[in-house]
Amino acid sequence: ENENLSVDHRLSQVCEVLKENIPYYDWVGFYFKNGDKEELKLRSFAGEPTDHTIIPFGKGICGQVAVSNENFVVPDVKAQTNYIACSINVKAEIVVPLFLNGENIGQIDIDSHTPDPFSKEDEEFLQWVNEKVAEVLS
Ligand code: SME
C-alpha cells in the first residue's frame, strides 16, 4: 500500500516535470489497464482535471492505443473521428504505450494547445520515459 503511494507520487512528479518543462505539453497523464476490465483508468496527471478518468478499450485516441500497441500522434484533433475531447483548448495529442515485460499495460497521454507540435523526438523521448516508469512499476 505504501509502495503504491510512492509510485503514485513519482508518477505525478513525472507528469509535473514534463508539463512544466516542455512548453507545448499542456496536459500530461498516465492511464493504466483497470484490473481485468477492458478499460483504461487515469492514475496520475498534471494539468486541468478531466472527466475522462475511465476510457473503454477502442474508444478515443487512448482506447485505440490500448489495442494497437502503437504510438498515436494526432497533429490535429479536429481531423479525428474516434476522439474524446477533454478541453476545447486542445489542438493536438500524443499517446505512447507503456510496456512491462512486453505487455501493453498503460500509456502516457499528452495534450497540446499548440497545433501539430509533436515530432519523432517526442515519440522517442516518451518511449524512454515509459521505459523508466516501467522500471519503477516492476
Ligand atoms: N483525448 C483522449 C482522452 C483523454 S484526454 O486527452 C485527457 C482520447 O481521445 O482518448
Backbone and ligand atoms as CSV (ligand in chain L), in Angstrom:
chain,resi,resn,atom,element,x,y,z
A,1,GLU,N,N,0.837,-1.201,0.000
A,1,GLU,CA,C,0.000,0.000,0.000
A,1,GLU,C,C,0.876,1.256,0.000
A,2,ASN,N,N,1.858,1.298,0.929
A,2,ASN,CA,C,2.776,2.436,0.952
A,2,ASN,C,C,3.586,2.534,-0.331
A,3,GLU,N,N,3.945,1.354,-0.844
A,3,GLU,CA,C,4.710,1.348,-2.093
A,3,GLU,C,C,3.898,1.951,-3.233
A,4,ASN,N,N,2.597,1.643,-3.275
A,4,ASN,CA,C,1.743,2.226,-4.305
A,4,ASN,C,C,1.658,3.737,-4.170
A,5,LEU,N,N,1.581,4.210,-2.928
A,5,LEU,CA,C,1.537,5.651,-2.701
A,5,LEU,C,C,2.780,6.306,-3.262
A,6,SER,N,N,3.925,5.684,-3.029
A,6,SER,CA,C,5.142,6.321,-3.519
A,6,SER,C,C,5.242,6.213,-5.034
A,7,VAL,N,N,4.720,5.148,-5.618
A,7,VAL,CA,C,4.700,5.060,-7.079
A,7,VAL,C,C,3.768,6.137,-7.634
A,8,ASP,N,N,2.588,6.294,-7.035
A,8,ASP,CA,C,1.665,7.355,-7.473
A,8,ASP,C,C,2.333,8.725,-7.398
A,9,HIS,N,N,3.044,8.941,-6.299
A,9,HIS,CA,C,3.727,10.216,-6.109
A,9,HIS,C,C,4.774,10.439,-7.195
A,10,ARG,N,N,5.523,9.396,-7.492
A,10,ARG,CA,C,6.571,9.523,-8.518
A,10,ARG,C,C,5.954,9.733,-9.902
A,11,LEU,N,N,4.852,9.049,-10.182
A,11,LEU,CA,C,4.169,9.253,-11.471
A,11,LEU,C,C,3.660,10.692,-11.591
A,12,SER,N,N,3.115,11.219,-10.496
A,12,SER,CA,C,2.651,12.614,-10.507
A,12,SER,C,C,3.808,13.565,-10.757
A,13,GLN,N,N,4.949,13.267,-10.137
A,13,GLN,CA,C,6.126,14.120,-10.343
A,13,GLN,C,C,6.582,14.092,-11.797
A,14,VAL,N,N,6.554,12.917,-12.405
A,14,VAL,CA,C,6.928,12.811,-13.823
A,14,VAL,C,C,5.998,13.693,-14.660
A,15,CYS,N,N,4.695,13.606,-14.391
A,15,CYS,CA,C,3.724,14.428,-15.128
A,15,CYS,C,C,4.034,15.910,-14.955
A,16,GLU,N,N,4.271,16.320,-13.723
A,16,GLU,CA,C,4.554,17.738,-13.436
A,16,GLU,C,C,5.816,18.214,-14.138
A,17,VAL,N,N,6.875,17.416,-14.028
A,17,VAL,CA,C,8.155,17.818,-14.629
A,17,VAL,C,C,8.008,17.986,-16.143
A,18,LEU,N,N,7.308,17.058,-16.771
A,18,LEU,CA,C,7.126,17.148,-18.226
A,18,LEU,C,C,6.297,18.377,-18.587
A,19,LYS,N,N,5.196,18.563,-17.874
A,19,LYS,CA,C,4.313,19.693,-18.191
A,19,LYS,C,C,5.015,21.031,-17.969
A,20,GLU,N,N,5.786,21.133,-16.886
A,20,GLU,CA,C,6.418,22.412,-16.552
A,20,GLU,C,C,7.616,22.730,-17.439
A,21,ASN,N,N,8.258,21.719,-17.993
A,21,ASN,CA,C,9.498,21.948,-18.736
A,21,ASN,C,C,9.349,21.954,-20.249
A,22,ILE,N,N,8.265,21.421,-20.741
A,22,ILE,CA,C,8.082,21.396,-22.197
A,22,ILE,C,C,6.855,22.249,-22.503
A,23,PRO,N,N,7.102,23.412,-23.127
A,23,PRO,CA,C,6.041,24.419,-23.225
A,23,PRO,C,C,4.780,23.937,-23.948
A,24,TYR,N,N,4.942,23.027,-24.887
A,24,TYR,CA,C,3.749,22.568,-25.634
A,24,TYR,C,C,3.131,21.308,-25.037
A,25,TYR,N,N,3.593,20.878,-23.845
A,25,TYR,CA,C,2.916,19.797,-23.111
A,25,TYR,C,C,1.965,20.466,-22.111
A,26,ASP,N,N,0.698,20.533,-22.440
A,26,ASP,CA,C,-0.257,21.264,-21.601
A,26,ASP,C,C,-1.035,20.382,-20.639
A,27,TRP,N,N,-1.121,19.118,-20.949
A,27,TRP,CA,C,-1.741,18.148,-20.020
A,27,TRP,C,C,-0.965,16.848,-20.204
A,28,VAL,N,N,-0.527,16.272,-19.082
A,28,VAL,CA,C,0.259,15.038,-19.136
A,28,VAL,C,C,-0.351,14.048,-18.154
A,29,GLY,N,N,-0.662,12.849,-18.627
A,29,GLY,CA,C,-1.252,11.866,-17.714
A,29,GLY,C,C,-0.837,10.443,-18.043
A,30,PHE,N,N,-0.953,9.589,-17.035
A,30,PHE,CA,C,-0.744,8.151,-17.217
A,30,PHE,C,C,-2.063,7.419,-16.998
A,31,TYR,N,N,-2.462,6.674,-18.022
A,31,TYR,CA,C,-3.591,5.747,-17.894
A,31,TYR,C,C,-3.035,4.326,-17.828
A,32,PHE,N,N,-3.711,3.476,-17.031
A,32,PHE,CA,C,-3.338,2.057,-16.970
A,32,PHE,C,C,-4.577,1.183,-17.136
A,33,LYS,N,N,-4.338,-0.026,-17.641
A,33,LYS,CA,C,-5.409,-1.013,-17.717
A,33,LYS,C,C,-6.005,-1.177,-16.318
A,34,ASN,N,N,-7.324,-1.153,-16.236
A,34,ASN,CA,C,-8.032,-1.195,-14.957
A,34,ASN,C,C,-8.328,-2.638,-14.563
A,35,GLY,N,N,-7.392,-3.245,-13.858
A,35,GLY,CA,C,-7.574,-4.632,-13.410
A,35,GLY,C,C,-7.797,-5.556,-14.590
A,36,ASP,N,N,-8.850,-6.368,-14.525
A,36,ASP,CA,C,-9.164,-7.314,-15.597
A,36,ASP,C,C,-10.115,-6.706,-16.631
A,37,LYS,N,N,-10.501,-5.465,-16.398
A,37,LYS,CA,C,-11.507,-4.849,-17.282
A,37,LYS,C,C,-10.877,-4.372,-18.582
A,38,GLU,N,N,-11.705,-4.341,-19.616
A,38,GLU,CA,C,-11.265,-3.860,-20.936
A,38,GLU,C,C,-11.407,-2.342,-20.977
A,39,GLU,N,N,-10.715,-1.685,-20.051
A,39,GLU,CA,C,-10.793,-0.228,-19.968
A,39,GLU,C,C,-9.518,0.327,-19.335
A,40,LEU,N,N,-9.289,1.606,-19.601
A,40,LEU,CA,C,-8.168,2.324,-19.011
A,40,LEU,C,C,-8.665,3.171,-17.856
A,41,LYS,N,N,-7.782,3.343,-16.850
A,41,LYS,CA,C,-8.120,4.214,-15.725
A,41,LYS,C,C,-6.991,5.228,-15.543
A,42,LEU,N,N,-7.363,6.491,-15.372
A,42,LEU,CA,C,-6.377,7.544,-15.141
A,42,LEU,C,C,-5.751,7.366,-13.761
A,43,ARG,N,N,-4.402,7.330,-13.727
A,43,ARG,CA,C,-3.730,7.129,-12.443
A,43,ARG,C,C,-3.066,8.411,-11.936
A,44,SER,N,N,-2.419,9.159,-12.817
A,44,SER,CA,C,-1.746,10.405,-12.431
A,44,SER,C,C,-1.855,11.388,-13.574
A,45,PHE,N,N,-1.857,12.664,-13.231
A,45,PHE,CA,C,-1.852,13.673,-14.301
A,45,PHE,C,C,-1.364,15.004,-13.758
A,46,ALA,N,N,-0.978,15.879,-14.692
A,46,ALA,CA,C,-0.697,17.283,-14.402
A,46,ALA,C,C,-1.455,18.102,-15.432
A,47,GLY,N,N,-2.112,19.151,-14.974
A,47,GLY,CA,C,-2.945,19.973,-15.855
A,47,GLY,C,C,-4.364,19.981,-15.329
A,48,GLU,N,N,-5.268,20.462,-16.148
A,48,GLU,CA,C,-6.671,20.552,-15.743
A,48,GLU,C,C,-7.265,19.169,-15.489
A,49,PRO,N,N,-8.070,19.019,-14.434
A,49,PRO,CA,C,-8.747,17.733,-14.227
A,49,PRO,C,C,-9.639,17.389,-15.420
A,50,THR,N,N,-9.741,16.101,-15.722
A,50,THR,CA,C,-10.566,15.648,-16.842
A,50,THR,C,C,-11.713,14.783,-16.327
A,51,ASP,N,N,-12.853,14.816,-17.039
A,51,ASP,CA,C,-13.970,13.918,-16.721
A,51,ASP,C,C,-13.670,12.490,-17.164
A,52,HIS,N,N,-12.702,12.347,-18.066
A,52,HIS,CA,C,-12.472,11.038,-18.695
A,52,HIS,C,C,-11.424,10.232,-17.933
A,53,THR,N,N,-11.825,9.800,-16.748
A,53,THR,CA,C,-10.906,9.027,-15.912
A,53,THR,C,C,-10.980,7.535,-16.238
A,54,ILE,N,N,-12.070,7.125,-16.884
A,54,ILE,CA,C,-12.213,5.740,-17.357
A,54,ILE,C,C,-12.472,5.796,-18.862
A,55,ILE,N,N,-11.684,5.053,-19.627
A,55,ILE,CA,C,-11.849,5.034,-21.093
A,55,ILE,C,C,-11.897,3.577,-21.573
A,56,PRO,N,N,-13.010,3.166,-22.182
A,56,PRO,CA,C,-13.091,1.783,-22.686
A,56,PRO,C,C,-12.066,1.544,-23.797
A,57,PHE,N,N,-11.527,0.320,-23.845
A,57,PHE,CA,C,-10.624,-0.063,-24.927
A,57,PHE,C,C,-11.315,0.213,-26.258
A,58,GLY,N,N,-10.554,0.804,-27.202
A,58,GLY,CA,C,-11.092,1.089,-28.533
A,58,GLY,C,C,-11.648,2.489,-28.667
A,59,LYS,N,N,-11.967,3.121,-27.544
A,59,LYS,CA,C,-12.587,4.459,-27.611
A,59,LYS,C,C,-11.548,5.572,-27.472
A,60,GLY,N,N,-11.663,6.574,-28.340
A,60,GLY,CA,C,-10.755,7.709,-28.298
A,60,GLY,C,C,-9.346,7.311,-28.719
A,61,ILE,N,N,-8.458,8.257,-28.667
A,61,ILE,CA,C,-7.057,8.006,-29.030
A,61,ILE,C,C,-6.455,7.022,-28.027
A,62,CYS,N,N,-6.738,7.260,-26.750
A,62,CYS,CA,C,-6.192,6.398,-25.699
A,62,CYS,C,C,-6.674,4.956,-25.855
A,63,GLY,N,N,-7.974,4.805,-26.014
A,63,GLY,CA,C,-8.542,3.458,-26.143
A,63,GLY,C,C,-8.028,2.711,-27.366
A,64,GLN,N,N,-7.741,3.461,-28.433
A,64,GLN,CA,C,-7.187,2.821,-29.638
A,64,GLN,C,C,-5.760,2.336,-29.397
A,65,VAL,N,N,-4.988,3.110,-28.643
A,65,VAL,CA,C,-3.600,2.705,-28.347
A,65,VAL,C,C,-3.580,1.476,-27.429
A,66,ALA,N,N,-4.593,1.364,-26.577
A,66,ALA,CA,C,-4.684,0.188,-25.700
A,66,ALA,C,C,-4.783,-1.106,-26.506
A,67,VAL,N,N,-5.356,-1.020,-27.711
A,67,VAL,CA,C,-5.494,-2.234,-28.544
A,67,VAL,C,C,-4.472,-2.320,-29.676
A,68,SER,N,N,-3.940,-1.174,-30.116
A,68,SER,CA,C,-2.994,-1.207,-31.257
A,68,SER,C,C,-1.556,-1.462,-30.819
A,69,ASN,N,N,-1.230,-1.116,-29.573
A,69,ASN,CA,C,0.145,-1.204,-29.047
A,69,ASN,C,C,1.118,-0.291,-29.791
A,70,GLU,N,N,0.592,0.708,-30.479
A,70,GLU,CA,C,1.440,1.607,-31.273
A,70,GLU,C,C,1.299,3.048,-30.773
A,71,ASN,N,N,2.367,3.825,-30.962
A,71,ASN,CA,C,2.269,5.262,-30.708
A,71,ASN,C,C,1.167,5.848,-31.596
A,72,PHE,N,N,0.490,6.850,-31.085
A,72,PHE,CA,C,-0.537,7.544,-31.868
A,72,PHE,C,C,-0.273,9.043,-31.751
A,73,VAL,N,N,0.152,9.641,-32.855
A,73,VAL,CA,C,0.404,11.076,-32.894
A,73,VAL,C,C,-0.733,11.737,-33.663
A,74,VAL,N,N,-1.367,12.703,-33.030
A,74,VAL,CA,C,-2.504,13.406,-33.628
A,74,VAL,C,C,-2.137,14.880,-33.790
A,75,PRO,N,N,-1.761,15.294,-35.001
A,75,PRO,CA,C,-1.371,16.692,-35.200
A,75,PRO,C,C,-2.548,17.658,-35.083
A,76,ASP,N,N,-3.765,17.146,-35.410
A,76,ASP,CA,C,-4.967,17.995,-35.399
A,76,ASP,C,C,-6.137,17.156,-34.897
A,77,VAL,N,N,-6.555,17.400,-33.666
A,77,VAL,CA,C,-7.605,16.553,-33.078
A,77,VAL,C,C,-8.937,16.679,-33.834
A,78,LYS,N,N,-9.146,17.808,-34.488
A,78,LYS,CA,C,-10.402,18.016,-35.234
A,78,LYS,C,C,-10.546,17.036,-36.398
A,79,ALA,N,N,-9.422,16.527,-36.881
A,79,ALA,CA,C,-9.444,15.603,-38.018
A,79,ALA,C,C,-9.738,14.160,-37.597
A,80,GLN,N,N,-9.867,13.917,-36.289
A,80,GLN,CA,C,-10.090,12.554,-35.777
A,80,GLN,C,C,-11.575,12.305,-35.534
A,81,THR,N,N,-12.068,11.177,-35.984
A,81,THR,CA,C,-13.472,10.848,-35.707
A,81,THR,C,C,-13.606,10.109,-34.370
A,82,ASN,N,N,-12.661,9.194,-34.082
A,82,ASN,CA,C,-12.692,8.461,-32.810
A,82,ASN,C,C,-11.794,9.185,-31.812
A,83,TYR,N,N,-12.340,10.250,-31.255
A,83,TYR,CA,C,-11.577,11.139,-30.378
A,83,TYR,C,C,-12.476,11.570,-29.230
A,84,ILE,N,N,-11.930,11.602,-28.013
A,84,ILE,CA,C,-12.669,12.060,-26.835
A,84,ILE,C,C,-12.110,13.428,-26.448
A,85,ALA,N,N,-12.905,14.469,-26.584
A,85,ALA,CA,C,-12.438,15.821,-26.258
A,85,ALA,C,C,-12.466,16.039,-24.749
A,86,CYS,N,N,-11.338,16.517,-24.216
A,86,CYS,CA,C,-11.255,16.831,-22.788
A,86,CYS,C,C,-11.376,18.326,-22.556
A,87,SER,N,N,-10.898,19.108,-23.511
A,87,SER,CA,C,-10.925,20.560,-23.372
A,87,SER,C,C,-10.974,21.171,-24.766
A,88,ILE,N,N,-11.709,22.270,-24.906
A,88,ILE,CA,C,-11.802,22.916,-26.223
A,88,ILE,C,C,-10.476,23.539,-26.636
A,89,ASN,N,N,-9.565,23.704,-25.674
A,89,ASN,CA,C,-8.265,24.316,-25.984
A,89,ASN,C,C,-7.285,23.356,-26.636
A,90,VAL,N,N,-7.583,22.052,-26.564
A,90,VAL,CA,C,-6.625,21.056,-27.066
A,90,VAL,C,C,-6.650,21.016,-28.589
A,91,LYS,N,N,-5.448,21.138,-29.172
A,91,LYS,CA,C,-5.302,21.115,-30.632
A,91,LYS,C,C,-4.672,19.814,-31.132
A,92,ALA,N,N,-3.821,19.212,-30.295
A,92,ALA,CA,C,-3.058,18.044,-30.725
A,92,ALA,C,C,-2.842,17.118,-29.530
A,93,GLU,N,N,-2.521,15.862,-29.857
A,93,GLU,CA,C,-2.365,14.871,-28.782
A,93,GLU,C,C,-1.333,13.826,-29.211
A,94,ILE,N,N,-0.626,13.285,-28.219
A,94,ILE,CA,C,0.256,12.130,-28.474
A,94,ILE,C,C,0.024,11.107,-27.359
A,95,VAL,N,N,-0.089,9.848,-27.759
A,95,VAL,CA,C,-0.235,8.758,-26.790
A,95,VAL,C,C,0.810,7.697,-27.135
A,96,VAL,N,N,1.591,7.323,-26.123
A,96,VAL,CA,C,2.659,6.328,-26.298
A,96,VAL,C,C,2.423,5.188,-25.307
A,97,PRO,N,N,2.289,3.958,-25.814
A,97,PRO,CA,C,2.023,2.833,-24.909
A,97,PRO,C,C,3.191,2.543,-23.968
A,98,LEU,N,N,2.852,2.002,-22.801
A,98,LEU,CA,C,3.843,1.668,-21.779
A,98,LEU,C,C,3.856,0.143,-21.617
A,99,PHE,N,N,5.027,-0.433,-21.863
A,99,PHE,CA,C,5.148,-1.892,-21.840
A,99,PHE,C,C,5.882,-2.353,-20.584
A,100,LEU,N,N,5.337,-3.384,-19.952
A,100,LEU,CA,C,6.036,-4.047,-18.852
A,100,LEU,C,C,6.150,-5.520,-19.222
A,101,ASN,N,N,7.389,-5.994,-19.314
A,101,ASN,CA,C,7.657,-7.367,-19.766
A,101,ASN,C,C,6.953,-7.673,-21.091
A,102,GLY,N,N,7.010,-6.703,-22.001
A,102,GLY,CA,C,6.445,-6.884,-23.342
A,102,GLY,C,C,4.945,-6.717,-23.441
A,103,GLU,N,N,4.287,-6.456,-22.309
A,103,GLU,CA,C,2.824,-6.316,-22.319
A,103,GLU,C,C,2.431,-4.841,-22.233
A,104,ASN,N,N,1.500,-4.424,-23.065
A,104,ASN,CA,C,0.974,-3.059,-23.051
A,104,ASN,C,C,0.059,-2.900,-21.834
A,105,ILE,N,N,0.588,-2.252,-20.774
A,105,ILE,CA,C,-0.183,-2.149,-19.521
A,105,ILE,C,C,-0.777,-0.755,-19.307
A,106,GLY,N,N,-0.371,0.190,-20.159
A,106,GLY,CA,C,-0.881,1.552,-19.976
A,106,GLY,C,C,-0.275,2.477,-21.000
A,107,GLN,N,N,-0.264,3.745,-20.680
A,107,GLN,CA,C,0.192,4.726,-21.672
A,107,GLN,C,C,0.417,6.077,-21.023
A,108,ILE,N,N,1.259,6.851,-21.695
A,108,ILE,CA,C,1.353,8.276,-21.365
A,108,ILE,C,C,0.576,9.033,-22.428
A,109,ASP,N,N,-0.193,10.001,-21.973
A,109,ASP,CA,C,-1.071,10.780,-22.859
A,109,ASP,C,C,-0.738,12.253,-22.669
A,110,ILE,N,N,-0.473,12.950,-23.758
A,110,ILE,CA,C,-0.155,14.374,-23.684
A,110,ILE,C,C,-1.049,15.150,-24.638
A,111,ASP,N,N,-1.654,16.207,-24.089
A,111,ASP,CA,C,-2.464,17.128,-24.883
A,111,ASP,C,C,-1.693,18.423,-25.061
A,112,SER,N,N,-1.859,19.037,-26.234
A,112,SER,CA,C,-1.193,20.308,-26.506
A,112,SER,C,C,-2.184,21.342,-27.009
A,113,HIS,N,N,-1.968,22.579,-26.583
A,113,HIS,CA,C,-2.765,23.696,-27.092
A,113,HIS,C,C,-2.141,24.279,-28.360
A,114,THR,N,N,-0.994,23.746,-28.738
A,114,THR,CA,C,-0.278,24.161,-29.950
A,114,THR,C,C,-0.624,23.189,-31.078
A,115,PRO,N,N,-0.948,23.703,-32.276
A,115,PRO,CA,C,-1.222,22.776,-33.381
A,115,PRO,C,C,0.048,22.065,-33.850
A,116,ASP,N,N,-0.072,20.785,-34.136
A,116,ASP,CA,C,0.996,19.963,-34.732
A,116,ASP,C,C,2.374,20.148,-34.082
A,117,PRO,N,N,2.492,19.948,-32.771
A,117,PRO,CA,C,3.772,20.238,-32.107
A,117,PRO,C,C,4.690,19.019,-31.967
A,118,PHE,N,N,4.159,17.806,-32.189
A,118,PHE,CA,C,4.898,16.595,-31.799
A,118,PHE,C,C,5.723,16.042,-32.955
A,119,SER,N,N,6.978,15.715,-32.641
A,119,SER,CA,C,7.901,15.171,-33.633
A,119,SER,C,C,8.318,13.756,-33.232
A,120,LYS,N,N,9.138,13.152,-34.090
A,120,LYS,CA,C,9.734,11.843,-33.776
A,120,LYS,C,C,10.498,11.895,-32.459
A,121,GLU,N,N,11.110,13.059,-32.186
A,121,GLU,CA,C,11.870,13.215,-30.932
A,121,GLU,C,C,10.967,13.071,-29.722
A,122,ASP,N,N,9.757,13.616,-29.812
A,122,ASP,CA,C,8.811,13.450,-28.699
A,122,ASP,C,C,8.481,11.965,-28.517
A,123,GLU,N,N,8.250,11.278,-29.633
A,123,GLU,CA,C,7.929,9.847,-29.542
A,123,GLU,C,C,9.059,9.078,-28.860
A,124,GLU,N,N,10.296,9.346,-29.310
A,124,GLU,CA,C,11.457,8.631,-28.743
A,124,GLU,C,C,11.652,8.982,-27.275
A,125,PHE,N,N,11.498,10.266,-26.964
A,125,PHE,CA,C,11.650,10.716,-25.583
A,125,PHE,C,C,10.595,10.064,-24.683
A,126,LEU,N,N,9.354,10.049,-25.139
A,126,LEU,CA,C,8.275,9.496,-24.304
A,126,LEU,C,C,8.390,7.975,-24.180
A,127,GLN,N,N,8.909,7.319,-25.222
A,127,GLN,CA,C,9.184,5.875,-25.094
A,127,GLN,C,C,10.226,5.638,-24.004
A,128,TRP,N,N,11.242,6.498,-23.978
A,128,TRP,CA,C,12.281,6.397,-22.941
A,128,TRP,C,C,11.674,6.640,-21.554
A,129,VAL,N,N,10.842,7.667,-21.428
A,129,VAL,CA,C,10.169,7.952,-20.146
A,129,VAL,C,C,9.390,6.712,-19.696
A,130,ASN,N,N,8.652,6.119,-20.621
A,130,ASN,CA,C,7.834,4.952,-20.266
A,130,ASN,C,C,8.699,3.762,-19.851
A,131,GLU,N,N,9.858,3.606,-20.480
A,131,GLU,CA,C,10.772,2.529,-20.048
A,131,GLU,C,C,11.211,2.751,-18.613
A,132,LYS,N,N,11.517,4.000,-18.269
A,132,LYS,CA,C,11.935,4.327,-16.893
A,132,LYS,C,C,10.774,4.074,-15.922
A,133,VAL,N,N,9.573,4.471,-16.320
A,133,VAL,CA,C,8.401,4.257,-15.457
A,133,VAL,C,C,8.163,2.754,-15.260
A,134,ALA,N,N,8.348,1.973,-16.322
A,134,ALA,CA,C,8.162,0.514,-16.213
A,134,ALA,C,C,9.126,-0.071,-15.180
A,135,GLU,N,N,10.337,0.496,-15.094
A,135,GLU,CA,C,11.306,0.021,-14.096
A,135,GLU,C,C,10.784,0.287,-12.683
A,136,VAL,N,N,10.137,1.436,-12.506
A,136,VAL,CA,C,9.572,1.770,-11.188
A,136,VAL,C,C,8.408,0.833,-10.850
A,137,LEU,N,N,7.655,0.440,-11.874
A,137,LEU,CA,C,6.458,-0.391,-11.647
A,137,LEU,C,C,6.801,-1.866,-11.454
A,138,SER,N,N,7.975,-2.276,-11.927
A,138,SER,CA,C,8.279,-3.723,-11.924
A,138,SER,C,C,8.726,-4.220,-10.550
L,1,SME,N1,N,-8.335,12.757,-25.824
L,1,SME,C1,C,-8.228,11.449,-25.260
L,1,SME,C2,C,-8.978,11.337,-23.962
L,1,SME,C3,C,-8.162,11.634,-22.773
L,1,SME,S1,S,-7.921,13.317,-22.545
L,1,SME,O1,O,-6.987,13.775,-23.631
L,1,SME,C4,C,-7.159,13.603,-21.085
L,1,SME,C5,C,-8.720,10.403,-26.238
L,1,SME,O2,O,-9.259,10.728,-27.295
L,1,SME,O3,O,-8.566,9.216,-25.934
